[in-house]
Protein backbone atom coordinates (compact mmCIF):
# COMPACT_ATOMS: atom_id res chain seq x y z
CA UNK A 1 0.00 0.00 0.00
CA UNK A 2 1.16 3.53 -0.79
CA UNK A 3 -0.09 6.04 1.78
CA UNK A 4 -0.10 9.82 1.56
CA UNK A 5 0.10 11.21 5.09
CA UNK A 6 -0.77 14.89 5.30
CA UNK A 7 0.81 16.71 8.22
CA UNK A 8 3.30 13.91 8.72
CA UNK A 9 5.87 16.29 10.19
CA UNK A 10 3.50 17.04 13.06
CA UNK A 11 3.08 15.28 16.38
CA UNK A 12 0.45 12.63 15.63
CA UNK A 13 1.26 12.29 11.94
CA UNK A 14 4.94 11.65 12.63
CA UNK A 15 4.15 9.00 15.21
CA UNK A 16 1.72 7.38 12.75
CA UNK A 17 4.40 7.22 10.05
CA UNK A 18 6.75 5.46 12.46
CA UNK A 19 4.04 2.97 13.42
CA UNK A 20 3.17 2.12 9.80
CA UNK A 21 6.77 1.62 8.72
CA UNK A 22 7.32 -0.61 11.74
CA UNK A 23 4.12 -2.67 11.40
CA UNK A 24 3.84 -2.95 7.62
CA UNK A 25 7.11 -3.73 5.82
CA UNK A 26 6.73 -2.96 2.15
CA UNK A 27 4.25 -0.12 2.62
CA UNK A 28 5.47 3.23 1.32
CA UNK A 29 4.75 6.65 2.78
CA UNK A 30 4.59 10.08 1.17
CA UNK A 31 4.84 12.64 3.96
CA UNK A 32 3.07 15.73 2.60
CA UNK A 33 3.60 18.71 4.89
CA UNK A 34 3.76 22.48 4.54
CA UNK A 35 6.28 22.76 7.39
CA UNK A 36 4.50 25.46 9.34
CA UNK A 37 5.81 26.28 12.81
CA UNK A 38 4.47 22.94 14.13
CA UNK A 39 6.01 20.82 11.37
CA UNK A 40 9.29 19.38 12.55
CA UNK A 41 11.23 16.92 10.39
CA UNK A 42 13.82 16.60 13.15
CA UNK A 43 11.29 14.18 14.65
CA UNK A 44 11.71 11.87 11.64
CA UNK A 45 15.38 12.40 10.90
CA UNK A 46 16.32 8.82 11.76
CA UNK A 47 13.91 7.33 9.21
CA UNK A 48 14.91 9.58 6.29
CA UNK A 49 17.20 6.86 4.81
CA UNK A 50 14.29 4.38 4.67
CA UNK A 51 13.58 3.71 0.98
CA UNK A 52 9.87 3.32 1.79
CA UNK A 53 9.64 6.86 3.16
CA UNK A 54 9.72 10.16 1.32
CA UNK A 55 8.97 13.76 2.18
CA UNK A 56 7.17 16.08 -0.23
CA UNK A 57 6.78 19.70 0.92
CA UNK A 58 3.43 21.16 0.02
CA UNK A 59 0.31 23.01 1.10
CA UNK A 60 -2.95 21.02 1.21
CA UNK A 61 -4.70 24.14 -0.12
CA UNK A 62 -2.59 24.01 -3.32
CA UNK A 63 -4.46 21.84 -5.87
CA UNK A 64 -1.43 21.40 -8.12
CA UNK A 65 0.85 20.18 -5.33
CA UNK A 66 -1.83 17.89 -3.94
CA UNK A 67 -2.41 16.45 -7.42
CA UNK A 68 1.33 15.94 -7.86
CA UNK A 69 1.36 13.79 -4.73
CA UNK A 70 -1.80 11.80 -5.40
CA UNK A 71 -0.93 11.13 -9.03
CA UNK A 72 1.89 8.86 -7.82
CA UNK A 73 -0.49 5.95 -7.35
CA UNK A 74 -1.63 6.68 -3.81
CA UNK A 75 -3.89 3.98 -2.37
CA UNK A 76 -4.90 5.82 0.81
CA UNK A 77 -4.79 9.29 2.31
CA UNK A 78 -4.47 9.71 6.07
CA UNK A 79 -5.27 13.35 6.70
CA UNK A 80 -3.71 14.81 9.85
CA UNK A 81 -2.73 18.24 8.50
CA UNK A 82 -4.53 20.97 10.44
CA UNK A 83 -4.13 24.13 12.41
CA UNK A 84 -4.89 22.76 15.86
CA UNK A 85 -3.99 25.14 18.69
CA UNK A 86 -7.16 26.58 20.23
CA UNK A 87 -5.48 29.68 21.67
CA UNK A 88 -4.14 30.64 18.23
CA UNK A 89 -7.60 30.22 16.70
CA UNK A 90 -9.03 32.66 19.24
CA UNK A 91 -6.50 35.30 18.23
CA UNK A 92 -6.89 34.77 14.46
CA UNK A 93 -9.25 32.21 12.94
CA UNK A 94 -8.40 32.83 9.28
CA UNK A 95 -5.59 30.26 8.99
CA UNK A 96 -7.83 27.66 10.64
CA UNK A 97 -10.65 28.11 8.16
CA UNK A 98 -8.23 28.09 5.23
CA UNK A 99 -6.24 25.01 6.23
CA UNK A 100 -8.87 22.92 7.94
CA UNK A 101 -11.82 23.60 5.62
CA UNK A 102 -10.42 24.63 2.24
CA UNK A 103 -7.45 22.28 2.60
CA UNK A 104 -9.70 19.31 3.30
CA UNK A 105 -11.92 20.17 0.33
CA UNK A 106 -8.83 20.35 -1.92
CA UNK A 107 -7.72 16.91 -0.77
CA UNK A 108 -11.18 15.43 -1.26
CA UNK A 109 -11.40 16.71 -4.83
CA UNK A 110 -8.00 15.21 -5.65
CA UNK A 111 -8.90 11.93 -3.94
CA UNK A 112 -11.96 11.70 -6.20
CA UNK A 113 -9.94 12.50 -9.28
CA UNK A 114 -7.27 9.88 -8.57
CA UNK A 115 -9.69 7.27 -7.21
CA UNK A 116 -8.08 6.92 -3.80
CA UNK A 117 -9.36 3.75 -2.14
CA UNK A 118 -9.45 5.08 1.43
CA UNK A 119 -9.61 8.60 2.87
CA UNK A 120 -8.97 8.73 6.62
CA UNK A 121 -9.94 12.10 8.10
CA UNK A 122 -8.48 12.63 11.57
CA UNK A 123 -10.64 14.99 13.62
CA UNK A 124 -11.20 15.84 17.28
CA UNK A 125 -13.72 15.40 20.09
CA UNK A 126 -13.82 19.20 20.36
CA UNK A 127 -16.36 19.29 17.53
CA UNK A 128 -18.95 18.02 20.02
CA UNK A 129 -18.63 21.03 22.34
CA UNK A 130 -18.71 20.79 26.11
CA UNK A 131 -20.16 18.13 28.43
CA UNK A 132 -21.69 18.60 31.84
CA UNK A 133 -20.64 16.59 34.86
CA UNK A 134 -22.03 13.36 33.37
CA UNK A 135 -22.47 11.67 30.03
CA UNK A 136 -20.14 10.91 27.13
CA UNK A 137 -19.64 11.90 23.51
CA UNK A 138 -20.84 9.18 21.12
CA UNK A 139 -20.69 9.13 17.37
CA UNK A 140 -24.31 10.32 17.38
CA UNK A 141 -23.69 13.37 19.58
CA UNK A 142 -24.69 16.55 17.68
CA UNK A 143 -21.83 18.81 16.63
CA UNK A 144 -21.65 21.96 18.77
CA UNK A 145 -18.14 23.44 18.46
CA UNK A 146 -17.29 26.29 20.81
CA UNK A 147 -13.94 27.56 19.49
CA UNK A 148 -12.93 28.70 16.00
CA UNK A 149 -10.57 25.72 15.85
CA UNK A 150 -13.34 23.25 16.70
CA UNK A 151 -15.72 24.94 14.25
CA UNK A 152 -13.19 24.61 11.44
CA UNK A 153 -12.72 20.92 12.21
CA UNK A 154 -16.49 20.39 12.30
CA UNK A 155 -16.67 22.00 8.88
CA UNK A 156 -14.04 19.64 7.51
CA UNK A 157 -15.85 16.64 9.04
CA UNK A 158 -19.05 17.63 7.27
CA UNK A 159 -17.22 17.98 3.96
CA UNK A 160 -15.86 14.43 4.27
CA UNK A 161 -19.36 13.19 5.14
CA UNK A 162 -20.85 15.00 2.14
CA UNK A 163 -18.28 13.59 -0.30
CA UNK A 164 -19.07 10.08 0.90
CA UNK A 165 -22.82 10.52 0.44
CA UNK A 166 -22.68 12.58 -2.76
CA UNK A 167 -19.65 11.15 -4.55
CA UNK A 168 -19.26 7.76 -2.80
CA UNK A 169 -15.73 8.75 -1.79
CA UNK A 170 -14.52 6.05 0.65
CA UNK A 171 -14.02 8.31 3.65
CA UNK A 172 -13.84 7.54 7.37
CA UNK A 173 -13.91 10.20 10.10
CA UNK A 174 -12.13 9.68 13.42
CA UNK A 175 -12.63 11.89 16.47
CA UNK A 176 -10.05 11.52 19.19
CA UNK A 177 -9.56 12.86 22.68
CA UNK A 178 -6.43 14.68 23.92
CA UNK A 179 -3.16 13.07 22.83
CA UNK A 180 0.12 13.04 24.71
CA UNK A 181 3.50 11.43 24.11
CA UNK A 182 6.87 12.06 22.40
CA UNK A 183 7.50 14.74 19.76
CA UNK A 184 4.56 16.99 20.73
CA UNK A 185 5.09 20.70 20.08
CA UNK A 186 5.91 22.47 23.36
CA UNK A 187 2.99 24.92 23.18
CA UNK A 188 0.64 22.04 24.10
CA UNK A 189 -0.21 21.43 27.75
CA UNK A 190 1.89 18.42 28.77
CA UNK A 191 5.16 19.29 26.99
CA UNK A 192 4.76 22.92 28.10
CA UNK A 193 4.44 21.81 31.71
CA UNK A 194 7.42 19.46 31.47
CA UNK A 195 9.75 21.97 29.83
CA UNK A 196 8.72 24.79 32.17
CA UNK A 197 9.17 22.60 35.24
CA UNK A 198 12.62 21.54 34.03
CA UNK A 199 13.61 25.22 33.96
CA UNK A 200 11.80 26.01 37.25
CA UNK A 201 9.50 28.39 35.40
CA UNK A 202 5.82 28.95 36.30
CA UNK A 203 3.35 26.32 35.13
CA UNK A 204 0.30 28.23 33.80
CA UNK A 205 -3.09 26.74 34.62
CA UNK A 206 -6.26 28.20 33.11
CA UNK A 207 -9.04 29.23 35.52
CA UNK A 208 -9.43 26.88 38.47
CA UNK A 209 -7.64 24.01 36.73
CA UNK A 210 -10.71 21.77 36.87
CA UNK A 211 -11.43 21.58 33.14
CA UNK A 212 -11.59 17.85 32.39
CA UNK A 213 -10.13 16.10 29.36
CA UNK A 214 -9.97 12.48 28.26
CA UNK A 215 -6.32 11.51 27.61
CA UNK A 216 -4.89 8.93 25.22
CA UNK A 217 -1.28 8.08 24.39
CA UNK A 218 -0.43 9.03 20.81
CA UNK A 219 0.69 5.47 20.00
CA UNK A 220 -2.69 4.08 21.05
CA UNK A 221 -4.37 6.68 18.83
CA UNK A 222 -2.13 5.78 15.90
CA UNK A 223 -2.82 2.08 16.41
CA UNK A 224 -6.56 2.81 16.22
CA UNK A 225 -6.13 4.73 12.96
CA UNK A 226 -4.11 1.84 11.55
CA UNK A 227 -6.93 -0.58 12.38
CA UNK A 228 -9.52 1.71 10.79
CA UNK A 229 -7.36 2.24 7.71
CA UNK A 230 -7.51 -1.48 7.04
CA UNK A 231 -10.88 -2.57 8.46
CA UNK A 232 -13.06 0.46 9.20
CA UNK A 233 -16.44 0.93 7.55
CA UNK A 234 -16.58 3.46 4.73
CA UNK A 235 -18.70 6.48 5.61
CA UNK A 236 -18.53 5.80 9.35
CA UNK A 237 -17.47 8.00 12.25
CA UNK A 238 -15.38 6.43 15.01
CA UNK A 239 -14.61 7.97 18.38
CA UNK A 240 -11.16 7.15 19.75
CA UNK A 241 -10.69 7.76 23.46
CA UNK A 242 -8.50 6.83 26.37
CA UNK A 243 -11.23 6.22 28.96
CA UNK A 244 -9.07 8.42 31.16
CA UNK A 245 -10.72 11.62 32.38
CA UNK A 246 -8.41 13.96 34.26
CA UNK A 247 -8.78 17.59 35.37
CA UNK A 248 -5.90 19.74 34.16
CA UNK A 249 -4.76 20.43 37.71
CA UNK A 250 -4.26 16.71 38.35
CA UNK A 251 -2.03 16.48 35.25
CA UNK A 252 0.05 19.39 36.52
CA UNK A 253 0.50 17.82 39.95
CA UNK A 254 1.45 14.43 38.50
CA UNK A 255 4.14 15.97 36.31
CA UNK A 256 5.57 17.92 39.25
CA UNK A 257 5.55 14.72 41.30
CA UNK A 258 7.37 12.75 38.60
CA UNK A 259 9.97 15.51 38.25
CA UNK A 260 10.43 16.14 41.96
CA UNK A 261 9.38 19.78 41.61
CA UNK A 262 7.35 21.87 44.10
CA UNK A 263 3.69 22.77 43.59
CA UNK A 264 4.64 26.41 44.18
CA UNK A 265 5.45 26.47 40.44
CA UNK A 266 1.71 26.26 39.68
CA UNK A 267 0.41 29.64 38.50
CA UNK A 268 -3.31 30.13 37.89
CA UNK A 269 -4.01 32.45 34.95
CA UNK A 270 -7.15 33.99 33.48
CA UNK A 271 -9.32 31.39 31.76
CA UNK A 272 -9.39 31.48 27.99
CA UNK A 273 -12.60 32.57 26.23
CA UNK A 274 -15.12 29.80 25.56
CA UNK A 275 -13.10 27.20 27.48
CA UNK A 276 -15.07 23.91 27.36
CA UNK A 277 -15.48 22.42 30.82
CA UNK A 278 -15.39 18.70 30.11
CA UNK A 279 -14.74 16.25 27.28
CA UNK A 280 -15.28 12.50 27.62
CA UNK A 281 -15.31 9.95 24.80
CA UNK A 282 -17.37 6.81 24.49
CA UNK A 283 -15.17 4.66 22.23
CA UNK A 284 -17.18 1.45 22.53
CA UNK A 285 -17.96 1.36 18.78
CA UNK A 286 -14.35 0.79 17.66
CA UNK A 287 -13.78 -1.51 20.63
CA UNK A 288 -16.73 -3.77 19.85
CA UNK A 289 -16.62 -3.60 16.06
CA UNK A 290 -12.89 -3.94 15.50
CA UNK A 291 -11.40 -5.17 18.78
CA UNK A 292 -9.18 -2.15 19.33
CA UNK A 293 -8.39 -1.06 22.89
CA UNK A 294 -5.89 1.12 24.69
CA UNK A 295 -2.68 -0.57 25.78
CA UNK A 296 -0.77 2.20 27.62
CA UNK A 297 -1.99 3.08 31.15
CA UNK A 298 -2.05 6.82 31.67
CA UNK A 299 0.37 7.21 34.57
CA UNK A 300 2.91 4.88 32.94
CA UNK A 301 2.55 6.71 29.63
CA UNK A 302 2.88 10.09 31.30
CA UNK A 303 6.03 8.99 33.13
CA UNK A 304 7.46 7.76 29.82
CA UNK A 305 6.59 11.09 28.24
CA UNK A 306 8.31 13.06 31.01
CA UNK A 307 11.38 10.83 30.63
CA UNK A 308 11.39 11.33 26.84
CA UNK A 309 11.40 15.12 27.10
CA UNK A 310 14.12 15.08 29.73
CA UNK A 311 16.22 12.72 27.61
CA UNK A 312 15.65 14.68 24.38
CA UNK A 313 16.33 18.22 25.54
CA UNK A 314 18.22 18.97 22.32
CA UNK A 315 15.01 18.36 20.36
CA UNK A 316 13.06 20.71 22.62
CA UNK A 317 15.79 23.36 22.54
CA UNK A 318 15.79 23.39 18.72
CA UNK A 319 12.02 23.79 18.68
CA UNK A 320 12.03 26.65 21.17
CA UNK A 321 14.84 28.47 19.36
CA UNK A 322 13.42 27.87 15.88
CA UNK A 323 16.60 26.13 14.73
CA UNK A 324 14.60 23.06 13.65
CA UNK A 325 13.28 25.06 10.69
CA UNK A 326 16.59 26.24 9.28
CA UNK A 327 17.79 23.07 7.60
CA UNK A 328 14.51 21.58 6.48
CA UNK A 329 13.09 24.69 4.84
CA UNK A 330 15.48 24.10 1.96
CA UNK A 331 13.48 21.02 1.03
CA UNK A 332 11.06 23.35 -0.70
CA UNK A 333 13.84 23.79 -3.27
CA UNK A 334 14.24 20.03 -3.75
CA UNK A 335 10.68 19.20 -4.71
CA UNK A 336 11.29 16.06 -6.72
CA UNK A 337 13.90 14.20 -4.71
CA UNK A 338 11.74 11.83 -2.73
CA UNK A 339 8.83 11.14 -5.08
CA UNK A 340 11.28 9.85 -7.68
CA UNK A 341 12.23 6.96 -5.46
CA UNK A 342 8.75 5.96 -4.30
C-alpha positions as a printed Julia matrix, in Angstrom:
342×3 Matrix{Float64}:
   0.0    0.0    0.0
   1.16   3.53  -0.79
  -0.09   6.04   1.78
  -0.1    9.82   1.56
   0.1   11.21   5.09
  -0.77  14.89   5.3
   0.81  16.71   8.22
   3.3   13.91   8.72
   5.87  16.29  10.19
   3.5   17.04  13.06
   3.08  15.28  16.38
   0.45  12.63  15.63
   1.26  12.29  11.94
   4.94  11.65  12.63
   4.15   9.0   15.21
   1.72   7.38  12.75
   4.4    7.22  10.05
   6.75   5.46  12.46
   4.04   2.97  13.42
   3.17   2.12   9.8
   6.77   1.62   8.72
   7.32  -0.61  11.74
   4.12  -2.67  11.4
   3.84  -2.95   7.62
   7.11  -3.73   5.82
   6.73  -2.96   2.15
   4.25  -0.12   2.62
   5.47   3.23   1.32
   4.75   6.65   2.78
   4.59  10.08   1.17
   4.84  12.64   3.96
   3.07  15.73   2.6
   3.6   18.71   4.89
   3.76  22.48   4.54
   6.28  22.76   7.39
   4.5   25.46   9.34
   5.81  26.28  12.81
   4.47  22.94  14.13
   6.01  20.82  11.37
   9.29  19.38  12.55
  11.23  16.92  10.39
  13.82  16.6   13.15
  11.29  14.18  14.65
  11.71  11.87  11.64
  15.38  12.4   10.9
  16.32   8.82  11.76
  13.91   7.33   9.21
  14.91   9.58   6.29
  17.2    6.86   4.81
  14.29   4.38   4.67
  13.58   3.71   0.98
   9.87   3.32   1.79
   9.64   6.86   3.16
   9.72  10.16   1.32
   8.97  13.76   2.18
   7.17  16.08  -0.23
   6.78  19.7    0.92
   3.43  21.16   0.02
   0.31  23.01   1.1
  -2.95  21.02   1.21
  -4.7   24.14  -0.12
  -2.59  24.01  -3.32
  -4.46  21.84  -5.87
  -1.43  21.4   -8.12
   0.85  20.18  -5.33
  -1.83  17.89  -3.94
  -2.41  16.45  -7.42
   1.33  15.94  -7.86
   1.36  13.79  -4.73
  -1.8   11.8   -5.4
  -0.93  11.13  -9.03
   1.89   8.86  -7.82
  -0.49   5.95  -7.35
  -1.63   6.68  -3.81
  -3.89   3.98  -2.37
  -4.9    5.82   0.81
  -4.79   9.29   2.31
  -4.47   9.71   6.07
  -5.27  13.35   6.7
  -3.71  14.81   9.85
  -2.73  18.24   8.5
  -4.53  20.97  10.44
  -4.13  24.13  12.41
  -4.89  22.76  15.86
  -3.99  25.14  18.69
  -7.16  26.58  20.23
  -5.48  29.68  21.67
  -4.14  30.64  18.23
  -7.6   30.22  16.7
  -9.03  32.66  19.24
  -6.5   35.3   18.23
  -6.89  34.77  14.46
  -9.25  32.21  12.94
  -8.4   32.83   9.28
  -5.59  30.26   8.99
  -7.83  27.66  10.64
 -10.65  28.11   8.16
  -8.23  28.09   5.23
  -6.24  25.01   6.23
  -8.87  22.92   7.94
 -11.82  23.6    5.62
 -10.42  24.63   2.24
  -7.45  22.28   2.6
  -9.7   19.31   3.3
 -11.92  20.17   0.33
  -8.83  20.35  -1.92
  -7.72  16.91  -0.77
 -11.18  15.43  -1.26
 -11.4   16.71  -4.83
  -8.0   15.21  -5.65
  -8.9   11.93  -3.94
 -11.96  11.7   -6.2
  -9.94  12.5   -9.28
  -7.27   9.88  -8.57
  -9.69   7.27  -7.21
  -8.08   6.92  -3.8
  -9.36   3.75  -2.14
  -9.45   5.08   1.43
  -9.61   8.6    2.87
  -8.97   8.73   6.62
  -9.94  12.1    8.1
  -8.48  12.63  11.57
 -10.64  14.99  13.62
 -11.2   15.84  17.28
 -13.72  15.4   20.09
 -13.82  19.2   20.36
 -16.36  19.29  17.53
 -18.95  18.02  20.02
 -18.63  21.03  22.34
 -18.71  20.79  26.11
 -20.16  18.13  28.43
 -21.69  18.6   31.84
 -20.64  16.59  34.86
 -22.03  13.36  33.37
 -22.47  11.67  30.03
 -20.14  10.91  27.13
 -19.64  11.9   23.51
 -20.84   9.18  21.12
 -20.69   9.13  17.37
 -24.31  10.32  17.38
 -23.69  13.37  19.58
 -24.69  16.55  17.68
 -21.83  18.81  16.63
 -21.65  21.96  18.77
 -18.14  23.44  18.46
 -17.29  26.29  20.81
 -13.94  27.56  19.49
 -12.93  28.7   16.0
 -10.57  25.72  15.85
 -13.34  23.25  16.7
 -15.72  24.94  14.25
 -13.19  24.61  11.44
 -12.72  20.92  12.21
 -16.49  20.39  12.3
 -16.67  22.0    8.88
 -14.04  19.64   7.51
 -15.85  16.64   9.04
 -19.05  17.63   7.27
 -17.22  17.98   3.96
 -15.86  14.43   4.27
 -19.36  13.19   5.14
 -20.85  15.0    2.14
 -18.28  13.59  -0.3
 -19.07  10.08   0.9
 -22.82  10.52   0.44
 -22.68  12.58  -2.76
 -19.65  11.15  -4.55
 -19.26   7.76  -2.8
 -15.73   8.75  -1.79
 -14.52   6.05   0.65
 -14.02   8.31   3.65
 -13.84   7.54   7.37
 -13.91  10.2   10.1
 -12.13   9.68  13.42
 -12.63  11.89  16.47
 -10.05  11.52  19.19
  -9.56  12.86  22.68
  -6.43  14.68  23.92
  -3.16  13.07  22.83
   0.12  13.04  24.71
   3.5   11.43  24.11
   6.87  12.06  22.4
   7.5   14.74  19.76
   4.56  16.99  20.73
   5.09  20.7   20.08
   5.91  22.47  23.36
   2.99  24.92  23.18
   0.64  22.04  24.1
  -0.21  21.43  27.75
   1.89  18.42  28.77
   5.16  19.29  26.99
   4.76  22.92  28.1
   4.44  21.81  31.71
   7.42  19.46  31.47
   9.75  21.97  29.83
   8.72  24.79  32.17
   9.17  22.6   35.24
  12.62  21.54  34.03
  13.61  25.22  33.96
  11.8   26.01  37.25
   9.5   28.39  35.4
   5.82  28.95  36.3
   3.35  26.32  35.13
   0.3   28.23  33.8
  -3.09  26.74  34.62
  -6.26  28.2   33.11
  -9.04  29.23  35.52
  -9.43  26.88  38.47
  -7.64  24.01  36.73
 -10.71  21.77  36.87
 -11.43  21.58  33.14
 -11.59  17.85  32.39
 -10.13  16.1   29.36
  -9.97  12.48  28.26
  -6.32  11.51  27.61
  -4.89   8.93  25.22
  -1.28   8.08  24.39
  -0.43   9.03  20.81
   0.69   5.47  20.0
  -2.69   4.08  21.05
  -4.37   6.68  18.83
  -2.13   5.78  15.9
  -2.82   2.08  16.41
  -6.56   2.81  16.22
  -6.13   4.73  12.96
  -4.11   1.84  11.55
  -6.93  -0.58  12.38
  -9.52   1.71  10.79
  -7.36   2.24   7.71
  -7.51  -1.48   7.04
 -10.88  -2.57   8.46
 -13.06   0.46   9.2
 -16.44   0.93   7.55
 -16.58   3.46   4.73
 -18.7    6.48   5.61
 -18.53   5.8    9.35
 -17.47   8.0   12.25
 -15.38   6.43  15.01
 -14.61   7.97  18.38
 -11.16   7.15  19.75
 -10.69   7.76  23.46
  -8.5    6.83  26.37
 -11.23   6.22  28.96
  -9.07   8.42  31.16
 -10.72  11.62  32.38
  -8.41  13.96  34.26
  -8.78  17.59  35.37
  -5.9   19.74  34.16
  -4.76  20.43  37.71
  -4.26  16.71  38.35
  -2.03  16.48  35.25
   0.05  19.39  36.52
   0.5   17.82  39.95
   1.45  14.43  38.5
   4.14  15.97  36.31
   5.57  17.92  39.25
   5.55  14.72  41.3
   7.37  12.75  38.6
   9.97  15.51  38.25
  10.43  16.14  41.96
   9.38  19.78  41.61
   7.35  21.87  44.1
   3.69  22.77  43.59
   4.64  26.41  44.18
   5.45  26.47  40.44
   1.71  26.26  39.68
   0.41  29.64  38.5
  -3.31  30.13  37.89
  -4.01  32.45  34.95
  -7.15  33.99  33.48
  -9.32  31.39  31.76
  -9.39  31.48  27.99
 -12.6   32.57  26.23
 -15.12  29.8   25.56
 -13.1   27.2   27.48
 -15.07  23.91  27.36
 -15.48  22.42  30.82
 -15.39  18.7   30.11
 -14.74  16.25  27.28
 -15.28  12.5   27.62
 -15.31   9.95  24.8
 -17.37   6.81  24.49
 -15.17   4.66  22.23
 -17.18   1.45  22.53
 -17.96   1.36  18.78
 -14.35   0.79  17.66
 -13.78  -1.51  20.63
 -16.73  -3.77  19.85
 -16.62  -3.6   16.06
 -12.89  -3.94  15.5
 -11.4   -5.17  18.78
  -9.18  -2.15  19.33
  -8.39  -1.06  22.89
  -5.89   1.12  24.69
  -2.68  -0.57  25.78
  -0.77   2.2   27.62
  -1.99   3.08  31.15
  -2.05   6.82  31.67
   0.37   7.21  34.57
   2.91   4.88  32.94
   2.55   6.71  29.63
   2.88  10.09  31.3
   6.03   8.99  33.13
   7.46   7.76  29.82
   6.59  11.09  28.24
   8.31  13.06  31.01
  11.38  10.83  30.63
  11.39  11.33  26.84
  11.4   15.12  27.1
  14.12  15.08  29.73
  16.22  12.72  27.61
  15.65  14.68  24.38
  16.33  18.22  25.54
  18.22  18.97  22.32
  15.01  18.36  20.36
  13.06  20.71  22.62
  15.79  23.36  22.54
  15.79  23.39  18.72
  12.02  23.79  18.68
  12.03  26.65  21.17
  14.84  28.47  19.36
  13.42  27.87  15.88
  16.6   26.13  14.73
  14.6   23.06  13.65
  13.28  25.06  10.69
  16.59  26.24   9.28
  17.79  23.07   7.6
  14.51  21.58   6.48
  13.09  24.69   4.84
  15.48  24.1    1.96
  13.48  21.02   1.03
  11.06  23.35  -0.7
  13.84  23.79  -3.27
  14.24  20.03  -3.75
  10.68  19.2   -4.71
  11.29  16.06  -6.72
  13.9   14.2   -4.71
  11.74  11.83  -2.73
   8.83  11.14  -5.08
  11.28   9.85  -7.68
  12.23   6.96  -5.46
   8.75   5.96  -4.3
